[in-house]
Every structure is written in structure tokens, then in C-alpha cells.
Amino acid sequence: MKIKKVAAAIALTLTFSAVSHADVLPQSQTDSSWYSAAQTKLTIKTAQAQATQATKAKNVILFVGDGMGISTLTAARILKGQRAGELGEEGYLSFEEFPYSAQVKTYNVDAQTPDSAGTMTAIISGVKTDVGVIGVDEDIERGVCSTVAGNELITATELAEIKGLSTGIISTARITHATPAATYAKSADRNWEDVSDMPEDAVTGGCEDIASQLVNFEKNLEARFVGTDVDGLDFVMGGGRRHFLPKDETANSTDAVSAIEGDRTDERNLVTEWQTQYPDATYVMDQTGFDAIADDATKVFGLFNESHMQYEADRANDVAGEPSLTDMTTKAIEVLGKNDNGFFLTVESGRIDHAHHAGNAYNALNDTIEFAKAVQAAVDNTNPEETLILVTADHSHVFTIAGYPKRGNPILGQVVAVGETTPSLAADDMPYTTVGYANGLGFRNLGSETDADASYTSAAVAGRVELNGVDTTTPGFHQEATVPMGSETHAGEDISLHAKGPGAQLAQGVIEQNVVFHLINQALELTQQ
């Protein structure tokens, strides 16, 4: 009887809503494209929510836009739209269309404004930790090797390996950099990327550098969990070749840009060690090698640059060519998808962060747009009923969108007010840009330069600069900064999490960053083995 009464009440409410909609709202309101678009969006979201009931997934893909704060998302979506000939503000990045989202708190245990080591450790291990340490809990003392033992955390990547899933890691940064390293390494310091970066007492104390831990991932995991038999990481691509090669000119890659490419002082060549360990696997180091990956490949290792991979806008200038983030993501899904048990893949766009540090909004936004393309590629190449896709950031930056520009004003341009055609002037009678930075290197006008890191060749420029006649939309323009610093800094506000697929409905509200791991664990049942 109660069920019938509830059903009747719902029907009455719906009827009343329909009557109210028709009789109360003026036609000019219901005929508005804003009104109808919102109604359509809500209908779609409701249908998606009702359809998303499953909580268990076969595959999980975790996308991390390093440094991709809310202002970066907003500016990138506007730039994307304007490049397509639209006003820009009305558009969406691919993952902003996902049915579920949450607001994520990013602080580290010991820091109000976090770094990537602590934040990614929280994301991938389920436990918040300190700034600058990787894969270990807060009881660690940064830089002290002896404090690692007993404080190691296990990651979703390791748990997926133990469960028999295929595993992959992609980054446009060095693959030994903080964010990708947190998926597989345990280190008292994020800077211990190879043995040459470590203090002598850490080396003699038995701590292993991050690059070595990547190559020894299978051996180390089996040693930690006696009786476990895993086959190692199946798909790894990124930059950072120098940390895998000995400091010996004869070990240089064909596209080396330094006289001696390798940094390692222990004479080990980790590339050849990996090839010996996996003789049937594929190692690639340029676009030609990437394009030649066989259709039946099941284990791939790619190191495309001595240091970080190129910014997307600068990729054409690479000596030997390198794939885009979208290319690598698509290939990873192809390779990992051969495992009937499923896979877990982490994809990082590391250079969004680097462009912001350099004070260059163009490259930060451009790499965000490429990141969104990679997410769309993942959506297009997976089954939505069996793949959970999570898109988030590790932290944000002190990047702002300000002033009162009119609708459709170029997001990288100077502020032009509503109803005006010339740039607005600040109190100092000079024009100013819509986007800017609270601190950093400040103004640079490098024209068509597509490498954001070119900003580091000269000292910081504090405060205001005359921008009259300056084209602020070029790749080489670097925005003004209020506080001069050697590098722009992270910010401490919350970032976003976007979710689609089985278990996505659990991504809601305001959450601690370490909850992301638990969403992955819930979907793949990683700890129930």
C-alpha cells in the first residue's frame, strides 16, 4: 500500500511540475536556448546516472593532469572553443562531460600547498604523506634512507599486478619524475631519479634509485610478497632516458642532444638490463620505433627523450620525433587490452605543470587540450560497461582568470570590456591580460617560441610591463607575475575529479585526495585477493 502511495505522489509531483512549467514560466524563458540546453543536459545526466549502477570494473584508466587546476580547465576549454571558431565559454573538455565529479582536497600531511610526490602517493596508495617522498607514509624522514624500511606503501599498480591484470604507466615528463614514479617506486626523496642523484650514505644504506626500481619492478614486488608471481609492467612510456644510461658516450642514443646523454655513475645500462630481462618485449626511443610496434606486442618500454618529452606545441621540433599523449594512450589500450583479466593504466600529462612553472599559459592550456584528446581516445577505445575512467589532477597552480573581458574575448589576449573594441587600461594606464600568475618569472615576449622552458634563460621580471602593441596570444608570450620567483609555484586550492564507468557514481562531494585510490580499489577489488 505504501509503495502505491509513493508512486502516486511521484506521479502527482511530475504532473504538477509539467503544469507549473507550462503555466508559470513565460514563453520567452522556455524558448531560450539557455533554458532548453540546460533541460537537455539535465535529462542526459539523469539517464547516465540511472544507467550507472555497476560498481565493479574490468579495467581502470587513471588520468592525471599535473598542475591542472580549475582555472586551467576553464581557460583550456575556452581556448579549445575559440580555436574551433566559437566564443569558447560554452564548450567542454571531453572529461567535463562525464556524469560524475568530485572536489578533491590536495594538501600533504606536512604542507598546506602540496607537491606532486605527496599528492600522487595519496592518489595511488590511499594514504596521504609528506612533501617530496614517494610510495612511503608520513613516518618517513625525507632524504634519510634508513627511514624507508617499514614505511613502504603498496600501490594500485602493484596490486593490479598481483591480481594478474596488465599494468601500464605513461607520462610526458620523465618516467622517473614524481608523479609516474609514485606508481611503482619507494623513495625517501623524489629527486633520487638515478644513482648519481643520491647521497653516498643512501647508496651504501641499500636504497635503490627510482629508475632502477622501474626496471626491477617485477623482482622487487615478488621479493616483498613471497610466493607472488607477476610478469612486470607491460606498457611504460615517457621521457627521462638519461637516468637509465651510464655516464658514457658510447651508451648515447642516436638522438642524444648532450655530449654524454647518461647520468648514471654506477656503469649500469638499465635499458639493456630491461631488454635482457624481457627478450621478447619491445623497446622504442623515437617516432619510427613507436610506429613499428607490432600488433601482437604485449610488453613495451619507450623512452623518447633525454629529459622530459616535448610540449605538445614543440613536439615537431624533437630530433627523432616522439608520439603524442593521445598516440601513447591509444597504443597502451591496444597492448594492455589483450589481457582477458583486464588492465590498470595510469596516464600523466606532466608538462601542463612545467608550462605553468615557466609562466607560460599557452603551453599549459595547449597541453591540457591534448590531455582531453587522450581522455576522449580512451573513451572511444574502451567498453563503458567494463572500464572506469578517472580524470583528476595532483594539484593546481597560482594561475588566474581576471579582469572584466567581454564574452568571446581571446582567453590569451588583453582584456577588452563589454561593448568596447580596445583594451581596458589598469590604474597605471596600461593594458593587461585576462590570464596571469600570482608569482613566477613574469613577462617574456618570445614570439613563436614553443618551448616554454626558454623563459629560464633570464632573470624574473616583477610586476607590470607595457603591453601596448604586444601580441599576448603567441606561444612564446609569458604572462606577468606579481611576486618575482625563479619558478611559478603550485597552489593549495581543491582540484576536480571526473568519473565515467562502473563505480563512477561513488565520485561525489568534497573528498580527500587519497579517496581516489579507494575508488580504484573498489572497482577492481584489488585488496580482495
VOLUM-617174 format. One record per residue (C-alpha): residue number from 0; y, x, z. Coordinates in pm, 1 decimal. Each point is the difference from the previous one (the first is absolute). Example, Ala and Ser with C-alpha at 12.3 -4.5 7.8 and 13.67 -1.06 7.14 Angstrom:
# VOLUM-617174
   num          Y          X          Z
     0     -450.0     1230.0      780.0
     1      344.0      137.0      -66.0
END
This chain:
# VOLUM-617174
   num          Y          X          Z
     0        0.0        0.0        0.0
     1      237.7      281.4       90.1
     2      -66.5      169.9     -334.5
     3       94.0     -321.3     -185.8
     4      324.6      -27.6      198.2
     5       92.1      363.1      -75.2
     6      -73.9      -50.0     -370.2
     7      211.7     -314.9       -4.8
     8      285.7      180.4      175.4
     9      -11.8      284.0     -250.5
    10       -1.4     -246.8     -290.9
    11      295.6     -187.3      152.0
    12      188.9      327.4       48.7
    13      -62.3      103.0     -359.3
    14      111.4     -342.1     -127.0
    15      311.8       14.1      215.5
    16       75.3      351.5     -125.7
    17      -27.8     -118.1     -357.8
    18      228.0     -297.4       64.5
    19      250.0      215.6      187.5
    20       -2.2      255.3     -280.5
    21       75.5     -263.2     -263.8
    22      243.1     -217.2      196.3
    23      192.6      245.4      215.2
    24       62.2      306.7     -217.2
    25      258.0      -26.6     -279.1
    26     -130.7       49.3     -353.4
    27      222.1      304.5      -45.1
    28     -193.5      162.4      282.4
    29     -350.1      -88.4     -118.0
    30       91.5       91.9     -358.2
    31      111.7      348.1      110.3
    32     -217.6      282.2     -130.7
    33       27.6      161.1      344.1
    34     -143.7     -313.8      160.0
    35     -285.1      -45.8     -247.9
    36      -89.0      371.4        0.1
    37      -26.0        0.0      378.8
    38     -218.3     -311.6       -6.1
    39     -227.4      158.9     -260.7
    40      -21.0      324.5      198.0
    41      -92.5     -189.5      316.0
    42     -267.0     -198.7     -183.6
    43     -155.0      319.5     -135.1
    44       13.8      170.3      340.1
    45     -162.6     -301.6      163.7
    46     -281.1       -0.3     -254.8
    47      -52.4      373.7       48.6
    48       -9.2      -40.5      376.5
    49     -254.9     -280.5      -21.2
    50     -213.6      205.1     -238.0
    51        3.3      308.7      222.1
    52     -258.5      -85.9      263.5
    53     -240.1      293.7      -26.4
    54       49.1      287.9      242.3
    55     -257.5      247.5     -131.2
    56       56.1      222.4     -304.0
    57     -218.5      223.0     -210.7
    58      290.1      233.5      -83.0
    59      332.6       87.5      159.3
    60      289.0      177.0     -170.3
    61      277.2      124.9      228.8
    62      328.9       79.2     -174.3
    63      261.7      199.6      192.0
    64      349.4       42.8     -140.5
    65      120.2      298.0      201.3
    66      352.0      -70.0      125.9
    67        6.3     -341.2     -170.5
    68      220.0     -201.3      234.3
    69      130.6     -352.1      -55.9
    70      325.1      117.5     -160.8
    71     -205.9      210.1     -242.1
    72     -205.2     -305.9      -96.9
    73      311.8     -208.4      -52.7
    74      177.8      261.4     -211.3
    75     -314.4       79.1     -201.8
    76      -64.0     -364.8      -85.7
    77      362.0      -34.5     -114.3
    78      -21.5      316.0     -212.3
    79     -329.1     -118.5     -152.1
    80      156.6     -331.7      -96.6
    81      313.9      157.9     -140.2
    82     -206.9      233.1     -216.4
    83     -160.8     -312.2     -142.9
    84      338.9     -147.8      -86.6
    85       17.2     -234.9      298.0
    86      259.0      -19.9      275.5
    87     -266.3      151.4      225.7
    88       31.6     -163.8      338.7
    89     -231.3     -288.9      -87.3
    90     -302.0      216.5      -82.5
    91     -298.7      127.8      195.5
    92     -203.3      314.9       15.4
    93     -368.0      -70.1      -64.5
    94     -111.8        3.5      363.0
    95      293.3     -210.3      117.5
    96     -183.5     -288.5     -165.2
    97     -298.2       44.1      233.3
    98      -63.7     -308.1      216.6
    99       12.8      172.5      339.5
   100      233.3      249.4      160.8
   101       89.6      140.5      338.4
   102      274.8      204.8      158.7
   103     -123.6      335.0      130.8
   104      137.4      208.2      290.4
   105      -12.9      370.3      -87.7
   106       94.2      199.9      311.3
   107     -223.3      288.3      108.3
   108     -118.6       39.8      360.2
   109      266.9      262.8       64.2
   110      263.0      -93.2     -260.6
   111      228.5     -293.3      -69.4
   112       35.7      107.9     -363.5
   113     -341.1      111.1     -126.2
   114     -149.3      251.8     -239.4
   115     -278.0      -49.6     -254.9
   116     -269.7      182.8      198.8
   117       20.2     -230.6      299.7
   118       53.4     -317.6     -201.0
   119     -285.9       56.0     -244.8
   120     -232.8       95.7      283.7
   121       79.2     -339.4      154.9
   122      -58.7     -181.1     -330.0
   123     -331.2      168.5      -78.5
   124     -143.4       46.0      352.5
   125      127.1     -296.8      199.3
   126      165.6      212.4      268.4
   127      365.5      100.8       28.1
   128       65.7      367.2       62.4
   129      274.0      264.4       11.7
   130      229.5      136.6     -267.3
   131     -144.3      280.6     -210.7
   132     -369.5      -25.4       85.3
   133     -281.4     -127.5     -221.0
   134     -316.2     -189.9       88.3
   135       32.4       56.8      374.2
   136      126.5     -212.3      288.5
   137      308.1       40.2      218.0
   138     -173.3      233.4      247.5
   139       34.7      278.0     -257.4
   140      264.0      269.5       40.8
   141      155.6       68.5     -336.5
   142      -74.1      347.9     -131.0
   143     -259.5       76.9      268.6
   144     -342.7       33.8     -158.0
   145     -192.9      -24.5      326.0
   146      123.4     -354.6       63.1
   147     -164.1     -143.2     -312.7
   148     -357.7       -8.0      133.4
   149      -73.6     -330.6      167.9
   150      310.0     -172.2     -138.6
   151     -118.8      -53.7     -357.4
   152       17.4     -348.6     -149.4
   153     -230.5     -144.0     -264.0
   154      165.7     -143.6     -309.7
   155      -74.4     -297.8     -221.0
   156      -87.2      249.3     -274.8
   157     -263.3      166.0      218.3
   158     -141.8     -333.2      116.1
   159      -20.0     -118.8     -360.2
   160     -193.5      316.1      -88.9
   161     -243.8      -57.5      283.4
   162      -51.5     -358.8     -114.3
   163      -92.7      119.0     -348.9
   164      315.1     -106.8     -180.6
   165      163.4      217.0     -262.9
   166      324.7      153.5      124.4
   167      314.3      122.6     -170.6
   168      342.4      146.7       73.6
   169      291.4       19.7     -243.3
   170      347.4      140.9       58.7
   171      291.0      112.8     -213.2
   172       80.2      244.7      280.3
   173     -215.8      297.9       91.3
   174     -339.8     -140.9       90.1
   175       26.1      206.4      321.2
   176      336.0     -157.0       90.8
   177       23.7     -211.8      313.7
   178      -75.3     -345.9     -138.6
   179     -309.3       76.2     -210.7
   180     -118.3      260.6      253.7
   181      -14.8     -261.8      274.2
   182     -283.1     -174.2     -186.8
   183     -239.8      294.7       39.9
   184      136.4      279.7      224.2
   185       45.7       75.9      371.9
   186      285.5      239.1       65.0
   187      230.1       97.7      283.7
   188      275.5       48.5     -255.8
   189       65.9     -172.7     -331.8
   190      128.4      330.4     -140.7
   191     -338.9      173.6       21.6
   192      -68.4      -82.6     -364.4
   193     -178.1      331.1      -60.3
   194      -98.1      299.0      210.4
   195      319.6      189.0      -84.4
   196      200.0     -277.0      171.6
   197     -186.7       37.8      329.3
   198       80.0      227.2      297.4
   199     -259.8      267.7       71.3
   200     -107.7     -158.8      327.5
   201      -78.9     -327.2     -182.9
   202     -215.2      182.4     -254.3
   203     -187.3      201.7      262.6
   204      -23.1     -312.3      214.5
   205     -217.2     -164.1     -262.3
   206      242.2     -252.6     -146.6
   207      -52.8      -68.9     -369.6
   208      287.8      -35.1     -244.3
   209       52.5     -334.7     -172.3
   210     -101.8      107.9     -353.2
   211     -323.8      144.1      134.2
   212      -68.4     -323.7      187.1
   213       34.7     -192.2     -325.4
   214     -258.0      214.6     -178.3
   215     -227.7       -3.4      307.0
   216       44.5     -372.8       63.3
   217     -369.6      -80.8      -46.6
   218     -124.6      290.1      212.8
   219      250.3      -64.8      279.1
   220      -74.4     -371.5       16.2
   221     -375.0       57.1       17.5
   222       54.0      259.6      274.3
   223      205.5     -243.2      206.1
   224     -253.4     -279.1      -38.9
   225     -341.0      164.2       19.9
   226     -259.0     -180.1     -209.7
   227      261.5     -140.5     -236.3
   228      -50.1       69.1     -370.6
   229      308.7      -47.1     -218.4
   230       84.1      117.7     -351.3
   231      363.6       98.6       52.6
   232      324.2     -121.2     -151.5
   233      -58.0     -141.9     -346.8
   234      349.7       -2.8     -150.2
   235      284.6      229.9      103.2
   236      318.2       54.0     -201.3
   237      339.8      143.4       80.6
   238      204.0      317.4       10.3
   239      -19.1      302.7      226.6
   240     -220.5      241.1     -195.1
   241      156.6      300.0      171.9
   242     -172.9      -85.9      327.4
   243     -343.4       16.4     -162.5
   244       38.8      333.6     -181.1
   245        0.7      358.0      132.0
   246      315.2      205.5       -9.9
   247     -126.1      181.2     -307.6
   248      147.6      -10.2     -348.4
   249     -347.0      -10.2     -156.5
   250      -54.9     -342.3      160.7
   251      309.0     -152.2     -164.2
   252      -40.6     -322.8     -194.4
   253       99.3        0.2     -367.2
   254      319.8     -192.4       79.0
   255      105.4      204.7      303.7
   256      377.2       13.4       42.4
   257       -5.4      277.0      261.2
   258     -108.6      358.9      -58.9
   259     -265.9      -59.4      264.4
   260      -85.6     -366.1       31.6
   261     -229.4        5.7      302.5
   262      111.3       26.4      362.5
   263     -329.6       56.5      177.1
   264      -27.5      331.8      187.0
   265     -373.4      -32.0       77.2
   266     -104.3       77.6     -361.2
   267     -174.7     -337.4      -29.6
   268       21.0     -199.0     -323.2
   269      -55.9     -356.9      114.3
   270       -8.6     -134.5     -353.9
   271     -305.3      207.6      -84.8
   272     -150.2      -80.1      341.7
   273       30.3     -370.6      -79.7
   274     -148.9       49.9     -346.5
   275     -294.6      190.1      149.4
   276      -54.9     -272.5      257.5
   277       11.2     -272.9     -267.7
   278     -126.6      158.9     -323.6
   279      -28.1     -332.4     -185.5
   280      351.8     -111.9       91.9
   281      321.9       28.7     -201.4
   282      302.2      217.1       84.8
   283      323.8      -53.2     -195.8
   284      342.7      161.6       19.6
   285      204.5     -145.7     -288.5
   286       43.0     -302.3     -225.6
   287     -257.3      127.3     -249.2
   288     -261.0       31.3      272.4
   289       86.9     -341.6      137.5
   290      -35.3     -160.8     -341.4
   291     -340.0      165.3      -44.6
   292     -157.5     -140.4      319.0
   293     -335.3     -140.9     -110.0
   294      -72.0     -370.5       21.8
   295     -298.7       66.2      224.0
   296      188.7      225.0      246.2
   297      -67.0      -86.1      364.8
   298      177.6      288.3      176.7
   299      339.2      137.3     -110.0
   300      247.2      252.8      147.3
   301      342.4       44.7     -157.1
   302      276.8      241.4       99.8
   303      288.4      -36.2     -243.5
   304      270.5      223.7      136.8
   305       57.9      308.8      208.3
   306      197.7     -210.9      246.5
   307       84.5     -370.3      -26.1
   308      -55.2     -190.5     -321.8
   309      308.7      -79.3     -205.2
   310      231.1     -292.0       59.1
   311      -92.4     -272.0     -247.0
   312      328.3       52.2     -187.2
   313      -69.0      373.6      -17.4
   314     -368.2      -22.3      -92.6
   315       57.5       76.9     -369.0
   316      132.5      341.1      104.3
   317     -325.3      109.1      163.7
   318     -136.8      320.3     -153.8
   319     -347.8     -134.3      -78.4
   320       55.5     -371.7       47.9
   321     -119.5     -220.1      283.6
   322     -105.9     -365.0       30.8
   323      217.3     -273.4      147.2
   324      -77.6     -172.2      327.9
   325     -110.5     -303.8     -200.2
   326     -233.4      215.5     -210.7
   327     -158.8      155.6      308.2
   328      -39.8     -334.2      175.9
   329     -166.8     -158.8     -302.0
   330     -236.7      295.0      -41.4
   331      -86.1       -1.1      370.1
   332      -99.8     -366.2       -8.4
   333     -211.9       69.7     -307.5
   334     -181.6      288.8      170.3
   335      -33.6     -148.0      349.3
   336      -94.0     -342.9     -130.7
   337     -338.1      131.4     -112.9
   338     -123.1      -18.9      360.2
   339     -167.5     -336.4       60.5
   340       76.5       33.9      371.7
   341      374.5        1.8      -65.2
   342      281.1      248.4       54.7
   343      302.1       91.5      209.4
   344      294.5      158.3     -182.1
   345      333.1      126.0      135.6
   346      287.9       40.5     -246.0
   347      325.8      166.8      104.0
   348      322.8       21.0     -194.4
   349      127.8      303.5      184.2
   350      308.1       78.9     -202.0
   351      195.1     -313.4       89.1
   352       47.4      176.3      331.8
   353       93.7      331.6     -159.4
   354      266.2     -152.6     -222.7
   355      160.6     -167.2      300.8
   356       -5.8      328.4      191.8
   357      183.4      153.4     -296.6
   358      254.9     -283.0        6.5
   359      -94.8     -119.3     -347.9
   360      -36.2     -376.9      -20.1
   361      -89.3        5.7     -370.7
   362     -330.9      178.6       49.2
   363      -82.6     -185.4      321.6
   364       38.9     -334.5     -175.8
   365     -165.2      115.7     -321.4
   366     -306.9      121.6      188.3
   367       -7.7     -329.7      192.5
   368      -10.7     -188.0     -329.9
   369     -289.8      220.9     -116.3
   370     -170.3      -64.7      334.9
   371       27.6     -374.8      -63.8
   372     -158.4       52.2     -343.6
   373     -292.0      181.0      166.0
   374      -45.6     -292.2      239.0
   375       -2.5     -240.7     -294.1
   376     -260.7      216.9     -171.5
   377     -216.7      -32.9      310.8
   378       41.4     -377.0       -4.5
   379      -88.8      -14.5     -369.4
   380     -309.2      217.2       35.7
   381     -163.7     -151.8      308.3
   382     -154.9     -331.6       98.1
   383      239.3     -184.8      235.7
   384     -293.3     -162.3      175.7
   385     -148.1      331.4      110.6
   386      292.1      244.7       20.5
   387      263.2       11.5      274.3
   388      319.3      172.6     -115.1
   389      247.5      111.7      266.7
   390      342.2      138.1      -93.1
   391      221.4      158.7      261.7
   392      216.7      300.1       86.3
   393      -20.8      257.8      274.8
   394      370.3      -12.3       84.9
   395      339.9      -64.2     -154.4
   396      311.2      208.9      -75.1
   397      370.9      -19.4       83.3
   398       61.2     -155.8     -341.0
   399      248.5     -286.9      -17.7
   400      115.2     -276.0     -235.2
   401      358.6      -84.1       86.3
   402      343.5     -114.1     -116.3
   403       53.7     -332.7     -176.5
   404     -115.7       50.2     -359.4
   405      -26.1     -302.8     -225.4
   406     -334.1     -138.5     -109.8
   407     -166.0      218.5     -263.2
   408      222.6      299.5       67.4
   409     -201.6      316.4      -82.0
   410     -181.9       84.0      323.6
   411       66.8      372.0      -53.9
   412      357.1      -65.3     -111.0
   413      335.5      -16.7      172.2
   414       87.5     -319.7      184.4
   415      175.9     -258.8     -214.8
   416       98.5     -311.6      193.6
   417      -63.7     -363.0      -96.2
   418      237.7     -102.4     -277.9
   419      110.6      357.2      -68.2
   420      -69.9      245.8     -282.3
   421      114.8      326.6      157.0
   422     -145.4      183.5      301.4
   423      117.8     -100.1      346.4
   424      194.2      261.0      194.9
   425      -66.8       98.4      359.4
   426      274.4       59.6      257.8
   427       39.7      351.3     -140.5
   428       80.0     -147.2     -345.4
   429     -321.2      133.1     -153.8
   430     -293.0     -194.9     -150.0
   431     -339.0        3.2      168.9
   432     -363.3      -70.6      -84.8
   433     -214.1     -292.8      112.3
   434     -279.2      225.8      126.4
   435       48.8      299.9      223.7
   436     -138.4      201.2      289.6
   437       99.2       22.9      365.6
   438      -75.3      372.5       -3.7
   439     -127.6      274.6     -227.6
   440      113.1      241.2     -268.7
   441      255.3     -237.3     -143.2
   442      170.4       -9.8     -340.0
   443     -149.2      171.8     -301.2
   444       79.9      -81.3     -363.0
   445     -283.5      164.9     -191.8
   446        7.8     -231.9     -301.0
   447     -336.8      -33.1     -174.0
   448     -189.9      216.8      251.8
   449     -323.4     -184.9       85.5
   450     -116.8      232.0      278.0
   451      151.6     -133.7      321.6
   452      -75.6      326.3      179.6
   453      269.8      176.7     -204.2
   454      238.2     -121.2      272.7
   455     -124.0      268.0      239.2
   456      162.1      285.2     -192.5
   457      341.2      -53.6      159.6
   458      145.3      -85.1      340.2
   459       46.4     -352.5      131.7
   460      312.1     -189.2     -102.4
   461      119.2     -222.9      280.2
   462      181.1     -326.6      -45.8
   463      204.5     -135.5     -287.5
   464       38.0      136.4     -351.7
   465      216.2     -130.8     -284.4
   466     -236.3     -201.3     -220.0
   467      253.7     -128.2     -250.3
   468     -152.4       63.4     -343.4
   469     -335.9      113.5      142.1
   470     -314.6     -170.6     -132.5
   471     -189.0      -65.7      322.3
   472     -300.2     -154.8     -179.8
   473     -131.3      326.7     -148.1
   474     -325.2      153.7      129.4
   475      184.2      301.5      137.4
   476      259.8     -185.3      204.7
   477      -46.1       41.1      375.8
   478      180.6     -247.3      223.2
   479      259.3       86.3      261.4
   480     -114.9       49.9      359.0
   481      190.9      -61.4      321.5
   482     -153.5      275.9      213.7
   483      -68.4      335.0     -172.3
   484     -355.1      127.4       47.0
   485     -237.1      234.0     -176.1
   486     -217.6     -300.3      -87.7
   487       43.7     -374.9       37.9
   488     -206.2     -142.1      287.4
   489     -248.1     -277.0       62.7
   490      117.0     -321.8      164.4
   491     -153.7     -190.1      288.2
   492        7.4     -365.1     -105.2
   493     -307.8     -205.7      -81.9
   494     -162.8        8.6     -342.0
   495     -208.7     -261.8     -181.0
   496     -369.4      -61.1      -62.2
   497     -115.3     -209.8     -295.7
   498     -357.5     -128.5      -28.2
   499     -219.5     -168.2     -258.6
   500     -374.4      -73.6        2.8
   501     -266.4      -62.0      267.0
   502      152.9       46.0      345.0
   503      357.2        2.0     -131.4
   504       84.8     -307.5      207.6
   505      -18.3      215.2      313.7
   506      308.6      196.5     -110.8
   507      268.7     -212.0      163.1
   508      282.4       26.3      249.6
   509      143.0      315.8      154.9
   510     -273.9      255.0       64.5
   511      -46.9      352.4      125.5
   512      -76.4      244.0     -279.6
   513     -346.6       83.9      130.4
   514     -104.8     -363.2      -61.2
   515      -28.6       85.3     -372.6
   516     -317.3      198.5       73.9
   517     -145.5     -298.0      179.7
   518       64.5     -219.9     -304.6
   519     -198.1      248.8     -209.8
   520     -273.1       20.7      260.9
   521      -19.9     -378.2       28.6
   522      -36.0      -39.1     -377.8
   523     -259.2      273.7      -53.3
   524     -173.4      -27.6      338.7
   525       18.9      377.0       30.5
   526      -75.0       28.0      371.1
   527     -283.2     -252.9       -8.4
   528     -259.4      254.7     -112.1
END
